[in-house]
Amino acid sequence: FTPFSIIMAGFALFNAFIMLFGIYMTIRLTNQNKILRTHLQKRHLLTLSKTKKDFYKLANAAFIATRAVALPFLLIILITAMSFKEENDESKWEEVYVPVSERVTSNLLGIFQPSEGNGLTDIKAVNEIERSHNFNFNIISLYLAWNDASIEDFPHELMNSIYEKNSIPMITWEPWASTLSGNDSIQELQNEQKVFKYIANGRFDNYIREFAQILKSQDRPVFLRFGHEFDNPQYPWSAAGNNTPEEFKTAWKHVHKIFKEEEAHQVIFVWNPWKPETMETYYPGDNYVDWVGLTLLDYSALEKVKEYSFNELYEPFKNKLYWFTRKPVMLAEFGSLQKGEQQQKWLSSALGAINNQHEEVAAMVFFNSALDANIPSNTSSDQQQLDWSIASWDFLPQKFKEGQQPNTVTLSKNSKGAAYPITRFDIRGVRYKKGTSWKNNYYALTKEVLEKDFREMKKAGINTIHVRGGNIYDHNLLLYTAEAGLQLIYQFNIPQNMDFIDNREKLNALEEEVLEKVEDLKDRKNVIGYSFALDLQEHFIKPQLFRQRTAYLKWLQSLTQKIKTIDPETSITIDLELDSETFDLAKTISSHLPIDSYGLVVKDTT
C-alpha cells in the first residue's frame, strides 16, 4: 500500500455508496407498487408531494444560479490547482543540500579586558563585571604574538581560569615574523616582509605544530583568530609587508592543515578582515573557516572622524559576505569610545539593530580596553591611548544578560568492542532514496515500481540497499526487498537538527520508536544492519556542535546498548562524513559505543 492507494480506496468506497444509492432510486419500488399510497394517510402524502415540489424548485433555482457562475468557478478551481502544482514543484527543492550554517539560537557574549599591555585579559576584572551586573561572558579574548614566549610562557593558568568559569578562550594569533628565533638570516622576515610566503613553504611548521599541540592539550574548544585584519596596512602581515591575497590564502590553508594533522579538532578558526571592499579575494573557503570575525569599532568620539551608526559600519560587510559565505558572524572587536552618554546611545542602538535586523551575528566580543595605542592616522587626537572601556552595561538587553553557560556533557567508556561487523556480508549496494520525502515528489513506491527497480538492481550486480526508514513506505520496502532476495541496511530517521541536550521528551519518544522497530525487524532475515546518521555539522556551528554531538553520542550510547540486548547479532553502523576529523571521531565513538561498523559518506572528492 501507498499513501495514494489509501486515498484512492477512500474515493472508491464513496463512489460505491453513491452507485448503490442510485441503483435503489432507479428501481423506484415504492412508486411502482404504490406502497406509500396504500399505507400512508392523505395528509402525509400531501406533505411528501409538497416536499417533492419544493425540492424540485430548489434544484431548479440552484441550477439557474450555478449556471451563471459555473465558468468563473471552474476558472478559480483551475487557477488554484495550478498554484498548488507550482508550489508542489518548488517544494522539491527543499531537500536540495545547500551548505548554509543554521542560525545559532543563543547569543554568545565575549570580552577583552586587559589591565596591562600584555594582550591578556584580567580574569578577576571580568569576574567582577559579571558579579556586579549578574550576567556571564561566554568568550574571553586574549592576544598572543608569534614569538618563543607564546610557547614557553603560554598562559595555561589564564586558560584554565577561563574554562573553570565555563567560558571559551579566543586567541588572536599575530604572525610577527621577526620576533621568532632562527629568522636572523632571512632579511625579509627581519623586516616583517612576506611572512605568509614563508608560512606556506613550511618555514614555521615546527612552531605551528608546537602551538597546535598546546591547544589540543586543552581538550576543550578554543577560538583561534589567526592573522586578523590581513588587509589592514597598520599590520606587516598585510599588503604593507608585501603580502598578497593568494599568499595569505595559501598560508591559512597550510596552518589549518597542520592543526588537523595534529588532531587539534576543537580549535575553531575565525577569519577576520578589516575592510569589506577586497575581503572576498582573501577568503580561503568554507572548508577552512568556522566563523567570520569583524572589527566594528566606533571612533566618532575623536576629532575629524565622521559619526557612523552601527548599520552604516556593518552592512557593507554583510552585503558582500552574503555572496561568498554564510558562516556565522562574530563581532570580534566591538565597542565605542568613551564620550559621555554618546557611548551608551551608540551601543544601545547597535544592540537593537543586531537583535532586529542581523540574525547572522551570533557573537559579540566587547573591546573593553583603556590601553589601545592604535590611534587612527587621520585624526588630530593627541591621546597616547584610546579608552574603549564601557562605563555602564545597562545597554545590554535582558536576553544577553541571562547567560548561556553550557551544560557539561560527558561520555562514559564502553567495554564491548565490535563483535558483528557488517563487512562479514558480501555487500554491493546503493542508497535507495525514492519515497524519502513522499509528500514533495511524484514517486509512489508501489509493488510494481519496487519490483522493477529491484530487478534492475540485481541485473547490475547489486545485492544490498540502504534505506532511511520511518516513513509510509516501510512496509513495502521491507516486504519487497525480502521477496527480491536483497539485503537491507535500515537507517533510523533521527532528526539531526534537534536539541540533544535539553529536549528529553523528544529523545525518549524517539528511543521508544527505535526499540519498537528493532523488535519488528530482528527476525527479518534480509535485514543485516541498523544504521544511524551523524551529520550534526550540517545543522550546528562550533562550539555548539561539540556539545550537541557529545549529547547525541551519549543518547546513542544508551540506545545502542538496549538494541544489542534485543538483537545482539545484527550489525550497528554509524554513517560519518569523510573529512580530516573522521578517523579521530571514529576512535572516540568506538571507545564509548557498541558500534560494529562505520559507513563513510563522501560528498566531495576534489
C-alpha positions as CSV (number, residue, x, y, z in Angstrom):
1,F,0.0,0.0,0.0
2,T,1.0,3.6,-0.5
3,P,-0.5,7.0,0.6
4,F,-2.0,7.3,-2.8
5,S,-3.6,3.9,-2.7
6,I,-5.1,4.6,0.7
7,I,-6.6,7.9,-0.6
8,M,-7.9,6.3,-3.8
9,A,-9.5,3.5,-1.8
10,G,-11.5,6.1,0.2
11,F,-12.7,7.6,-3.1
12,A,-13.7,4.2,-4.4
13,L,-15.7,3.5,-1.2
14,F,-17.5,6.8,-1.6
15,N,-18.3,6.1,-5.2
16,A,-19.6,2.6,-4.4
17,F,-22.0,4.2,-1.9
18,I,-23.3,6.7,-4.5
19,M,-23.7,3.9,-7.0
20,L,-25.8,1.7,-4.7
21,F,-28.0,4.7,-3.8
22,G,-28.5,5.4,-7.5
23,I,-29.5,1.8,-8.1
24,Y,-32.0,2.0,-5.3
25,M,-33.5,5.2,-6.7
26,T,-33.8,3.8,-10.2
27,I,-35.8,0.8,-9.1
28,R,-38.4,3.0,-7.5
29,L,-40.1,0.2,-5.9
30,T,-42.2,2.5,-3.7
31,N,-43.9,4.2,-6.7
32,Q,-44.3,1.1,-8.9
33,N,-46.0,-1.0,-6.2
34,K,-47.9,2.0,-4.7
35,I,-46.8,1.0,-1.3
36,L,-46.7,4.6,0.0
37,R,-50.2,5.5,-1.4
38,T,-51.9,2.5,0.2
39,H,-50.2,2.7,3.6
40,L,-49.9,6.4,4.3
41,Q,-52.6,8.9,5.3
42,K,-53.6,11.6,2.9
43,R,-52.1,14.4,4.9
44,H,-48.7,12.6,4.9
45,L,-49.0,12.1,1.1
46,L,-49.7,15.8,0.6
47,T,-46.7,16.7,2.8
48,L,-44.5,14.4,0.8
49,S,-45.8,15.8,-2.5
50,K,-45.2,19.4,-1.3
51,T,-41.7,18.4,-0.2
52,K,-41.0,16.9,-3.6
53,K,-42.2,20.1,-5.4
54,D,-40.1,22.3,-3.0
55,F,-37.1,20.1,-3.7
56,Y,-37.6,20.5,-7.5
57,K,-37.9,24.3,-7.1
58,L,-34.8,24.4,-5.0
59,A,-32.9,22.3,-7.5
60,N,-34.1,24.4,-10.4
61,A,-33.1,27.6,-8.6
62,A,-29.7,26.1,-7.8
63,F,-29.2,25.2,-11.4
64,I,-30.1,28.7,-12.6
65,A,-27.7,30.2,-10.1
66,T,-24.8,27.8,-10.7
67,R,-25.2,28.2,-14.5
68,A,-24.3,31.8,-14.2
69,V,-21.2,31.2,-12.0
70,A,-20.1,27.9,-13.4
71,L,-17.5,29.2,-15.7
72,P,-15.9,31.6,-13.2
73,F,-16.0,28.9,-10.6
74,L,-14.3,26.4,-12.9
75,L,-11.6,29.0,-13.7
76,I,-11.0,29.6,-10.0
77,I,-10.6,25.9,-9.4
78,L,-8.2,25.6,-12.4
79,I,-6.0,28.6,-11.2
80,T,-6.0,27.2,-7.6
81,A,-5.0,23.7,-8.9
82,M,-2.2,25.2,-11.0
83,S,-0.9,27.2,-8.0
84,F,-0.8,24.1,-5.8
85,K,1.1,22.3,-8.6
86,E,3.6,25.1,-8.8
87,E,4.0,25.1,-5.0
88,N,4.5,21.4,-5.1
89,D,7.1,21.6,-7.9
90,E,9.0,24.3,-5.9
91,S,8.8,22.2,-2.7
92,K,11.0,19.5,-4.3
93,W,13.9,21.9,-4.0
94,E,13.5,21.9,-0.2
95,E,15.5,18.7,0.1
96,V,18.4,20.0,-2.0
97,Y,21.5,20.4,0.2
98,V,23.0,23.9,0.4
99,P,25.9,24.4,2.7
100,V,24.4,27.1,4.9
101,S,25.0,27.2,8.6
102,E,21.9,27.2,10.7
103,R,21.4,30.3,12.8
104,V,22.6,30.0,16.4
105,T,19.7,30.4,18.8
106,S,21.9,31.6,21.6
107,N,23.8,34.9,21.6
108,L,27.4,34.5,22.7
109,L,28.8,37.4,24.7
110,G,32.6,38.0,25.0
111,I,35.1,40.5,26.3
112,F,38.7,41.6,26.1
113,Q,39.5,43.1,29.4
114,P,43.2,43.9,29.9
115,S,44.7,45.5,33.0
116,E,48.2,45.9,31.4
117,G,49.6,46.0,27.9
118,N,50.4,42.3,27.6
119,G,47.4,41.3,25.5
120,L,45.9,39.2,28.2
121,T,42.5,39.6,29.8
122,D,42.4,40.2,33.6
123,I,40.0,37.4,34.6
124,K,39.5,38.9,38.1
125,A,38.2,42.1,36.4
126,V,35.9,40.1,34.2
127,N,34.5,38.2,37.2
128,E,33.8,41.5,39.0
129,I,31.8,42.8,36.0
130,E,29.8,39.6,35.9
131,R,29.2,39.7,39.6
132,S,28.2,43.3,39.7
133,H,25.8,43.1,36.7
134,N,24.6,39.5,37.1
135,F,25.5,38.1,33.7
136,N,28.2,35.9,32.2
137,F,30.6,36.2,29.3
138,N,30.9,33.1,27.0
139,I,34.1,34.2,25.2
140,I,37.2,35.6,26.8
141,S,39.6,37.2,24.4
142,L,43.4,37.4,24.5
143,Y,46.2,38.3,22.1
144,L,49.4,36.3,21.5
145,A,52.2,37.2,19.2
146,W,54.3,34.7,17.2
147,N,57.4,34.5,19.4
148,D,59.2,32.0,21.6
149,A,57.3,33.2,24.7
150,S,54.0,32.1,23.2
151,I,55.3,28.6,23.6
152,E,57.5,28.8,26.6
153,D,55.3,31.1,28.6
154,F,51.9,30.1,27.2
155,P,49.2,31.4,29.6
156,H,48.0,28.0,30.9
157,E,46.7,29.5,34.1
158,L,44.6,32.0,32.3
159,M,43.2,29.3,30.0
160,N,42.3,27.1,33.0
161,S,40.6,30.1,34.7
162,I,38.5,30.7,31.6
163,Y,37.5,27.1,31.3
164,E,36.7,26.9,35.0
165,K,34.0,29.5,34.5
166,N,32.6,27.6,31.6
167,S,33.7,30.2,29.0
168,I,35.7,29.7,25.9
169,P,39.0,31.5,25.1
170,M,39.6,33.3,21.9
171,I,43.3,33.7,20.9
172,T,44.1,36.4,18.4
173,W,47.3,34.9,17.0
174,E,49.5,37.6,15.4
175,P,52.3,36.4,13.0
176,W,55.1,38.8,13.9
177,A,57.9,37.1,12.0
178,S,60.9,39.0,13.3
179,T,60.2,38.0,16.9
180,L,60.7,34.3,16.4
181,S,64.2,33.0,16.9
182,G,66.0,31.4,13.9
183,N,65.0,34.0,11.4
184,D,68.1,36.2,11.7
185,S,69.5,35.0,8.4
186,I,66.4,36.0,6.4
187,Q,66.3,39.7,5.7
188,E,62.6,39.7,4.6
189,L,61.5,38.2,7.9
190,Q,63.7,40.6,9.9
191,N,62.0,43.4,8.0
192,E,58.5,41.9,8.6
193,Q,58.1,41.1,4.9
194,K,56.4,38.2,3.1
195,V,55.5,36.3,6.3
196,F,52.7,34.4,4.5
197,K,55.1,33.2,1.8
198,Y,57.3,31.7,4.4
199,I,54.4,30.2,6.4
200,A,53.2,28.4,3.2
201,N,56.6,27.0,2.3
202,G,57.0,25.4,5.8
203,R,59.5,27.8,7.4
204,F,57.4,27.9,10.6
205,D,56.0,24.4,10.7
206,N,57.7,23.4,13.9
207,Y,56.4,26.4,15.8
208,I,52.9,26.0,14.4
209,R,52.9,22.3,15.4
210,E,54.0,23.1,18.9
211,F,51.3,25.7,19.3
212,A,48.7,23.3,17.9
213,Q,49.7,20.7,20.4
214,I,49.3,23.1,23.2
215,L,45.8,24.0,22.1
216,K,45.0,20.3,21.6
217,S,46.1,19.5,25.1
218,Q,43.4,21.9,26.5
219,D,40.9,19.2,25.3
220,R,38.2,21.9,25.1
221,P,37.1,24.4,22.4
222,V,39.2,27.4,21.7
223,F,38.6,30.1,19.1
224,L,41.8,30.9,17.0
225,R,41.8,34.3,15.2
226,F,44.8,33.9,13.1
227,G,46.4,36.8,11.2
228,H,43.5,39.1,11.9
229,E,42.9,42.2,9.7
230,F,45.2,40.9,7.0
231,D,44.1,43.8,4.8
232,N,45.0,46.5,7.4
233,P,48.2,48.4,6.5
234,Q,48.9,49.0,10.1
235,Y,50.0,45.3,10.3
236,P,53.0,43.9,8.5
237,W,51.1,40.8,7.5
238,S,49.0,42.9,5.2
239,A,50.0,44.3,1.8
240,A,52.2,46.8,3.7
241,G,54.5,43.8,4.2
242,N,54.3,42.8,0.5
243,N,51.9,40.0,1.2
244,T,49.3,39.1,-1.4
245,P,45.8,37.7,-1.0
246,E,47.0,34.4,-2.7
247,E,49.9,34.1,-0.3
248,F,47.5,34.7,2.6
249,K,45.0,32.1,1.5
250,T,47.8,29.5,0.9
251,A,49.3,30.2,4.3
252,W,45.9,30.0,6.0
253,K,45.2,26.6,4.4
254,H,48.6,25.4,5.4
255,V,48.1,26.4,9.1
256,H,44.6,24.7,9.0
257,K,46.1,21.5,7.6
258,I,48.8,21.4,10.3
259,F,46.2,21.8,13.1
260,K,44.2,18.9,11.6
261,E,47.3,16.7,11.3
262,E,48.0,17.4,14.9
263,E,44.4,16.4,15.7
264,A,43.6,19.8,17.3
265,H,40.0,19.3,16.3
266,Q,38.5,21.6,18.9
267,V,40.2,24.7,17.5
268,I,37.7,27.0,15.9
269,F,39.1,29.1,13.1
270,V,38.0,32.7,13.0
271,W,38.7,34.6,9.7
272,N,38.8,38.4,10.3
273,P,39.0,41.0,7.5
274,W,39.4,44.8,8.2
275,K,37.5,46.3,5.3
276,P,34.7,45.0,3.1
277,E,36.0,46.1,-0.3
278,T,38.5,43.4,-1.0
279,M,37.8,40.8,1.6
280,E,36.4,38.2,-0.9
281,T,39.8,38.0,-2.5
282,Y,41.3,36.9,0.8
283,Y,38.7,34.2,1.7
284,P,40.3,30.8,1.8
285,G,37.0,28.9,1.5
286,D,34.3,27.5,3.8
287,N,36.2,24.2,4.4
288,Y,38.9,26.2,6.2
289,V,36.8,28.8,8.2
290,D,34.4,28.2,11.1
291,W,33.4,31.8,11.9
292,V,33.8,35.2,10.2
293,G,35.1,37.8,12.7
294,L,34.7,41.5,12.1
295,T,36.2,44.6,13.8
296,L,33.4,47.0,14.5
297,L,34.6,50.0,16.5
298,D,33.0,53.4,16.8
299,Y,35.7,56.1,16.6
300,S,33.3,59.0,16.3
301,A,34.4,60.5,19.7
302,L,37.7,61.5,18.0
303,E,38.1,64.8,16.3
304,K,37.8,64.8,12.4
305,V,36.1,61.4,12.5
306,K,32.7,61.2,10.9
307,E,29.9,59.6,13.0
308,Y,28.6,56.3,11.7
309,S,25.7,54.2,13.0
310,F,26.2,50.5,13.6
311,N,24.3,49.7,10.4
312,E,26.5,52.1,8.3
313,L,29.6,50.3,9.6
314,Y,28.3,46.7,9.4
315,E,26.0,46.5,6.4
316,P,28.9,46.9,3.8
317,F,30.4,43.7,5.2
318,K,27.0,41.9,5.4
319,N,26.1,42.8,1.8
320,K,29.4,41.4,0.5
321,L,29.7,38.4,2.8
322,Y,26.3,37.1,1.6
323,W,27.7,36.3,-1.8
324,F,30.6,34.0,-0.8
325,T,29.8,32.6,2.6
326,R,27.1,32.1,5.1
327,K,29.3,31.4,8.1
328,P,28.2,32.8,11.4
329,V,29.5,36.3,12.2
330,M,31.3,37.3,15.3
331,L,32.0,41.0,16.2
332,A,35.5,40.1,17.4
333,E,36.4,43.6,18.4
334,F,33.2,45.6,19.2
335,G,32.9,48.9,21.1
336,S,32.5,52.6,21.2
337,L,35.0,55.2,22.6
338,Q,34.1,56.8,25.8
339,K,32.5,60.2,25.4
340,G,29.7,61.0,27.9
341,E,26.3,59.5,27.0
342,Q,27.3,59.0,23.4
343,Q,28.9,55.6,24.0
344,Q,25.7,54.3,25.7
345,K,23.5,55.6,23.0
346,W,25.6,54.1,20.2
347,L,25.9,50.7,21.9
348,S,22.2,50.6,22.7
349,S,21.3,51.4,19.1
350,A,23.8,48.8,17.8
351,L,22.3,46.1,20.0
352,G,18.8,47.0,18.8
353,A,20.0,46.7,15.2
354,I,21.7,43.3,15.8
355,N,18.7,41.9,17.6
356,N,16.1,43.0,15.0
357,Q,18.0,43.0,11.7
358,H,21.1,40.9,11.7
359,E,20.4,37.3,12.9
360,E,23.7,36.1,11.4
361,V,25.6,38.0,14.2
362,A,25.9,35.1,16.7
363,A,28.7,36.5,19.0
364,M,29.9,39.9,20.2
365,V,33.3,40.4,21.9
366,F,33.5,43.8,23.6
367,F,36.8,45.5,23.3
368,N,36.8,46.8,26.9
369,S,40.3,48.2,26.9
370,A,41.6,51.6,28.0
371,L,45.1,50.7,26.7
372,D,44.7,50.8,22.9
373,A,47.7,52.6,21.3
374,N,46.4,52.1,17.7
375,I,45.4,55.7,17.0
376,P,43.9,56.3,13.6
377,S,46.3,58.3,11.4
378,N,43.5,60.6,10.0
379,T,42.7,62.2,13.4
380,S,44.2,65.1,15.2
381,S,43.9,63.4,18.6
382,D,46.9,64.0,20.9
383,Q,45.9,61.0,23.0
384,Q,48.5,58.3,23.6
385,Q,45.9,55.6,24.2
386,L,42.2,55.2,23.4
387,D,39.7,54.3,26.1
388,W,37.1,51.8,24.9
389,S,36.1,50.7,28.5
390,I,32.4,50.6,29.0
391,A,31.1,52.9,31.7
392,S,27.8,51.0,32.2
393,W,26.4,47.7,30.9
394,D,22.8,48.9,31.2
395,F,22.5,49.0,27.3
396,L,22.5,45.2,27.2
397,P,19.1,43.7,26.6
398,Q,17.9,41.2,29.1
399,K,18.3,38.3,26.7
400,F,22.0,38.8,26.6
401,K,22.2,39.0,30.4
402,E,20.5,35.7,31.0
403,G,23.8,33.9,30.4
404,Q,24.3,30.8,28.3
405,Q,26.8,28.9,30.4
406,P,26.9,25.4,28.7
407,N,25.8,22.3,30.4
408,T,28.6,19.8,30.8
409,V,28.0,16.6,28.7
410,T,30.4,13.7,29.1
411,L,30.6,10.1,27.8
412,S,31.4,7.0,29.8
413,K,33.7,4.4,28.4
414,N,32.3,1.3,26.7
415,S,34.0,-2.1,27.4
416,K,32.4,-4.0,24.5
417,G,34.1,-4.0,21.1
418,A,32.7,-4.6,17.7
419,A,31.5,-8.2,17.5
420,Y,29.4,-8.3,14.4
421,P,31.0,-6.0,11.7
422,I,28.8,-5.6,8.7
423,T,31.7,-6.4,6.5
424,R,31.1,-10.1,7.2
425,F,28.5,-9.9,4.5
426,D,29.2,-9.5,0.8
427,I,27.9,-6.0,0.1
428,R,27.4,-4.4,-3.3
429,G,24.9,-1.8,-2.5
430,V,23.1,1.5,-3.2
431,R,21.3,4.1,-1.1
432,Y,17.7,3.9,-2.2
433,K,16.2,7.3,-1.6
434,K,12.9,7.1,-3.6
435,G,10.0,8.0,-1.4
436,T,12.2,9.6,1.3
437,S,10.1,12.7,1.1
438,W,7.0,11.3,-0.4
439,K,4.8,14.4,0.2
440,N,7.0,16.5,-2.1
441,N,7.6,14.2,-5.1
442,Y,5.9,12.0,-7.6
443,Y,7.4,8.7,-6.6
444,A,4.8,6.3,-5.4
445,L,6.6,3.1,-4.2
446,T,4.0,0.7,-5.4
447,K,4.6,-3.0,-5.7
448,E,5.2,-2.6,-9.5
449,V,7.8,0.3,-9.0
450,L,9.7,-1.6,-6.3
451,E,9.8,-4.9,-8.2
452,K,11.0,-3.2,-11.3
453,D,13.7,-1.2,-9.5
454,F,14.9,-4.3,-7.6
455,R,15.1,-6.4,-10.8
456,E,17.2,-3.7,-12.5
457,M,19.5,-3.5,-9.4
458,K,20.0,-7.3,-9.4
459,K,20.9,-7.2,-13.1
460,A,23.6,-4.6,-12.2
461,G,25.0,-6.9,-9.6
462,I,23.6,-5.0,-6.6
463,N,22.7,-7.2,-3.6
464,T,22.1,-4.7,-0.8
465,I,20.1,-1.4,-0.4
466,H,20.5,1.2,2.3
467,V,17.2,2.9,3.2
468,R,16.2,5.6,5.6
469,G,13.1,4.3,7.3
470,G,10.4,5.9,9.4
471,N,8.0,6.8,6.6
472,I,4.9,5.5,4.9
473,Y,6.8,3.1,2.7
474,D,8.5,1.0,5.3
475,H,6.0,-1.9,4.9
476,N,6.6,-2.1,1.1
477,L,10.3,-1.7,1.3
478,L,10.7,-4.5,3.9
479,L,8.3,-6.8,2.1
480,Y,9.6,-6.5,-1.5
481,T,13.3,-6.4,-0.6
482,A,12.8,-9.8,1.1
483,E,10.9,-11.1,-1.9
484,A,13.6,-9.9,-4.2
485,G,16.3,-11.5,-2.1
486,L,18.1,-8.2,-1.4
487,Q,19.9,-7.5,1.8
488,L,18.8,-4.4,3.6
489,I,20.5,-1.9,5.9
490,Y,17.8,0.1,7.8
491,Q,18.7,3.6,8.9
492,F,16.6,5.1,11.7
493,N,15.3,8.5,11.0
494,I,16.8,10.7,13.8
495,P,16.4,14.5,13.1
496,Q,20.0,15.9,13.2
497,N,18.9,19.4,13.9
498,M,17.1,18.7,17.2
499,D,18.4,19.8,20.6
500,F,20.0,16.6,22.0
501,I,20.9,18.3,25.3
502,D,17.6,19.6,26.6
503,N,14.8,18.0,24.5
504,R,14.5,14.9,26.7
505,E,10.8,14.4,25.8
506,K,11.5,14.1,22.1
507,L,14.6,11.8,22.7
508,N,12.5,9.5,24.9
509,A,9.8,9.2,22.2
510,L,12.5,8.5,19.6
511,E,14.1,5.8,21.7
512,E,10.7,4.1,22.1
513,E,10.1,4.2,18.4
514,V,13.5,2.8,17.6
515,L,13.3,-0.1,20.0
516,E,9.8,-0.9,18.8
517,K,11.1,-1.0,15.3
518,V,14.0,-3.3,16.3
519,E,11.5,-5.7,17.8
520,D,9.8,-5.8,14.4
521,L,13.0,-6.1,12.3
522,K,15.0,-8.6,14.4
523,D,13.5,-11.7,12.8
524,R,13.7,-10.5,9.2
525,K,16.5,-12.5,7.6
526,N,17.4,-9.9,5.0
527,V,17.9,-7.1,7.5
528,I,21.7,-7.2,8.0
529,G,22.3,-3.8,9.8
530,Y,20.9,-0.9,11.7
531,S,22.2,2.5,10.8
532,F,22.4,5.9,12.4
533,A,23.5,9.2,10.7
534,L,25.9,11.5,12.4
535,D,25.9,14.8,10.4
536,L,25.2,17.4,13.0
537,Q,27.8,19.6,11.4
538,E,25.2,20.5,8.8
539,H,22.9,22.0,11.4
540,F,25.1,23.3,14.2
541,I,28.2,25.5,14.3
542,K,31.2,25.2,16.6
543,P,31.4,25.3,19.6
544,Q,27.7,24.3,19.9
545,L,28.4,21.4,17.5
546,F,30.8,19.8,20.0
547,R,28.3,19.8,22.8
548,Q,25.4,18.7,20.7
549,R,27.5,15.9,19.2
550,T,28.6,14.7,22.6
551,A,24.9,14.7,23.8
552,Y,23.8,12.8,20.7
553,L,26.5,10.2,21.2
554,K,25.6,9.9,24.9
555,W,21.9,9.2,23.8
556,L,23.1,6.7,21.2
557,Q,25.3,5.0,23.8
558,S,22.3,4.1,25.9
559,L,20.1,3.3,22.9
560,T,22.6,1.0,21.1
561,Q,23.2,-0.9,24.3
562,K,19.4,-1.6,24.5
563,I,19.4,-2.5,20.8
564,K,22.1,-5.1,21.5
565,T,20.0,-6.5,24.3
566,I,17.1,-7.1,21.9
567,D,19.1,-8.1,18.8
568,P,22.7,-8.8,19.7
569,E,23.8,-10.2,16.3
570,T,22.6,-7.5,13.8
571,S,25.3,-5.0,13.0
572,I,25.0,-1.4,14.2
573,T,26.7,1.2,11.9
574,I,27.2,4.9,12.1
575,D,27.5,7.0,8.9
576,L,30.2,9.7,9.1
577,E,31.1,12.3,6.5
578,L,34.6,11.7,5.3
579,D,36.9,14.6,6.2
580,S,40.0,15.4,8.2
581,E,38.3,14.6,11.5
582,T,36.6,11.3,10.6
583,F,39.3,8.9,11.8
584,D,39.6,10.6,15.3
585,L,35.8,10.8,15.6
586,A,35.5,7.1,14.8
587,K,38.1,6.3,17.5
588,T,36.1,8.3,20.1
589,I,32.9,6.6,19.1
590,S,34.4,3.1,19.2
591,S,35.7,3.7,22.8
592,H,32.3,4.7,24.0
593,L,29.6,2.9,21.9
594,P,29.0,-0.7,20.9
595,I,29.3,0.1,17.2
596,D,30.2,-2.7,14.8
597,S,31.0,-0.7,11.6
598,Y,31.2,2.7,10.0
599,G,29.7,4.0,6.8
600,L,31.7,6.8,5.1
601,V,29.8,9.5,3.3
602,V,31.9,11.0,0.6
603,K,30.4,14.3,-0.6
604,D,33.3,15.8,-2.5
605,T,36.4,14.2,-3.9
606,T,38.0,17.4,-5.3
